[in-house]
């Protein structure tokens, strides 16, 4: 009892102690910047990286718009149009997403070595961003004209210039070692590091240069080269992870620990990138509504006899679809947020699963477009709901995958308090399993019930948050029940005590 | 010499000391969360706030799209269409931007009091976000049907529900005091604070409730009420600031220092919000290009005889416009970034100027659409360039305004090392003055030269970054020149010494 009442006070004191320490640290760093400011303005790179993350995440998600805006005639069967979509536009979207994610991962690695910036680096980075935002366009050119080598040339040109700018960034940063991570700064073989990093960075541009040369001779080969650029790091990473898990050995730490492909990604930047994707997906929906669903003055006068209410009620399903989709995106973000509260370090493989999850989240605007476009109770409507379920299912199952992978190397990647089979553990699992289960359940419902409609689907989406609120209660009841079954003699006193504690805090 | 060589090493050591301290702090806080985790999962609110900032900034900027996508016939004079645009759509855009900024500021204030969250608060916040993202739609309804009270009812309904959710958040957080800022947590009159905050929060919903009742009786009055809701805090803030500066007195600190309208905004959140606006503006451009400017297979076959190069070269001006606009957005971000490196605290008035600056930055997609839409050397093209110049000028001049206001209360708002009339000071001023000067110069050039074209304008935009790189050099030369004129006896040794130092570091 006393402990619980004291809790906030102790908390406050700790906070104050921390803030005192940090203000001391701030004054130290201020002092430092006063000193260093006379020799050119060195800055923390934090905000530059946040801005880059925002830009890259928006660019990765943007190519879903041409997919979502594809007009589907109401007479056609959805299956055919979906097949047309699948073969080209969805392919372009997925490929763009993966390429941009690779570019982002390279950016993360680079700025894990360079931890401070100055004006010159900031400008070089902006130039790099400009070219990255142009990549989706070159990619959609490639997809529309696969037999023409112009698309591949433009793409390779962009990648080569990006590589050169990054090489320039490295050379510049190594000429001013105080910009680097102090682990490298203080090491003696600065040149070895520099050459190693330059080698890694220039590998991709060189492959793109080869691809652009082959595009004149043998076009297919250059596509193969490009695919290697994109997928090779992922595949090798996956194989390495599988091997280390299969043999039960720890991954052998490399003699040169810096700038290895297996180096974990910065958790903050992974979160910032994911936030960007979730935010842009949630707002792409309202963007469509604002542009298309404000009725015309003329239309209201002539068609609806001047009654705005009846005009708006025609758009009713779209508002419902908007709210339903927003809730889904918001809750997937919420699950992601809860998941990464427990994570301390993100391995490359977790990053890969996260990219897959985000790619499916980016597909939600397509689901939104499909589910509100078709007349009620048509066959198409049911199939549109099924597509939505599939997208939500894969977005959720990949998040679950991140958790499972994190549990495999629990010691490194998770906070200490997430004990295996503890309450936090099980609660997290329940949160993560909720969306895949709901999506799977809805999918089978649509197969059985022919009366299922998009409105019911969106209403279901809106009620899911309530499930999250009761989840904690359910998990607690289930745990108590399990204890009651398996160790009845210990169950009662323990749960009562816990219940009491919770009641006091709550 | 020695001092300079030692500089990075000392830097590194300080860094290491800091990281050791912070890892100690981390272990402390980990320990704390292990303890507190048994009583419900309390979390840091940082990522939730970053996500909210991203959502709100995108929503604020989105309403520029209906403006930018307004089709302007090539026959009409631009002036007339611009007037039509100005009266409705630009008005809607600006009003939406301001309303959303007000909602954002309220959100910032609320979460400066509530510094930790749990699942329940996270879900309530998401619900709040969903309604905020719906505000632009209700606003465009109001603008299209100003004589119908449905728009105003919807808007007021949204605002009232947002207010109620925020009130719920406050009540919930005060029932679990460990979620609050420890300054409040440890104070004895918790109830007084709670009532005060609830009063402030519920003021706006009550005014909206009145407005929605008046909308049935006397529609104009309800618009007046709404305008008061939006502008009153800004106007009163501005007047208060003017009065305090005119009388030379310090702003009298209120007896209750918390949750006052004059409380400074969190600098981190202001930066995050601005980053979101800059990022979405930069990517709205490529979004348009990816959707509209990939040529059709059929068109290429029939119109261009299968030559993709000639088809793409027709889009040439658009790529140029894209790169030009991206550079402009990127550099405005860069100036903003440099500016806020020197700022320690953002007052409300600085926040207001920042909102104005961002509102003009949000107008850049319109400038982009205008400048690449018209035939070469037409009168319209010149006017489109002038509109662009006006937008860039006001975006830049408001940033300059932030700096000027910050200098007025230098002690509180700026870092100590930014000495008045020091080199950093002058360099910052030069950076900030660059865009307004370039925009003004271009504006007058378009008045004199009739041969000025959009391509030249975009090329100019692309060359501005070089100006930033030579700016530092120019400032140094100018300072040396001034010293040479005003105190020639001291000038030479000092500059030579400085030059030497810089050369050694560089």
Interface residues (C-beta under 8 A of the other chain):
Chain A: X4 X7 X8 X9 X11 X12 X14 X15 X16 X18 X21 X22 X25 X28 X29 X30 X32 X33 X34 X35 X36 X37 X38 X39 X40 X41 X43 X47 X48 X50 X51 X54 X55 X58 X59 X62 X63 X65 X66 X69 X119 X120 X122 X123 X126 X127 X129 X130 X133 X134 X136 X137 X140 X141 X144 X145 X148 X150 X176 X177 X178 X182 X185 X186 X271 X272 X275 X276 X278 X279 X280 X282 X283 X286 X287 X289 X290 X291 X293 X294 X295 X297 X300 X308 X309 X312 X322 X323 X326 X327 X330 X331 X333 X334 X337 X338 X340 X341 X415 X416 X417 X424 X465 X468 X469 X472 X501 X502 X505 X506
Chain B: X4 X7 X8 X9 X11 X12 X14 X15 X16 X18 X21 X22 X25 X28 X29 X30 X32 X33 X34 X35 X36 X37 X38 X39 X40 X41 X43 X47 X48 X50 X51 X54 X55 X58 X59 X62 X63 X65 X66 X69 X119 X120 X122 X123 X126 X127 X129 X130 X133 X134 X136 X137 X140 X141 X144 X145 X148 X150 X176 X177 X178 X182 X185 X186 X271 X272 X275 X276 X278 X279 X280 X282 X283 X286 X287 X289 X290 X291 X293 X294 X295 X297 X300 X308 X309 X312 X322 X323 X326 X327 X330 X331 X333 X334 X337 X338 X340 X341 X415 X416 X417 X424 X465 X468 X469 X472 X501 X502 X505 X506
